[in-house]
């Protein structure tokens, strides 16, 4: 009986130690740069484990870009804020502890503003506009943790702002 209890204890200890993804009630911080035709977005996000293999989170990103065409110069600024949900496939695919693989969706708000100016002495020209709306995207991503708490994050997809993807660091609190 003692051998059975010892084996069962060892089995549960190993199973618990090899839990992947983000554990329930745990938090991780993500930050880095994205790919976009609207400049290089910088992003910061937070994920919270709500259940085994599921997280919810919030993220914000910002970028700006200047374009000069002849006498005119345009400046674009984009700010997004959103909430996301992800499912982690780690346990299902039996990935090593250092790896995470996830997919999910993001629903957010995007604000895009543009200002165009021309030379004031010859041709005074100035326009400005802003547009905002719902930003919806799907993503798939992965992480490699090179320490217990610090990892590299690569995500493909996303909303209007980081459509191509993003690369950054993740820190588990």
ZIRACOR-V616777 format. One record per helix or strand. SS is the DSSP state (helix for helix, strand for strand). FROM is the first residue (numbers start at 0). TO is the last residue. Records with the same first field share a line. If there is no record, write none. Layout:
SS: FROM-TO, FROM-TO
//
This chain:
helix: 1-16, 89-92
strand: 26-34, 41-50, 53-68, 71-87, 98-116, 125-144, 149-157, 164-171
//
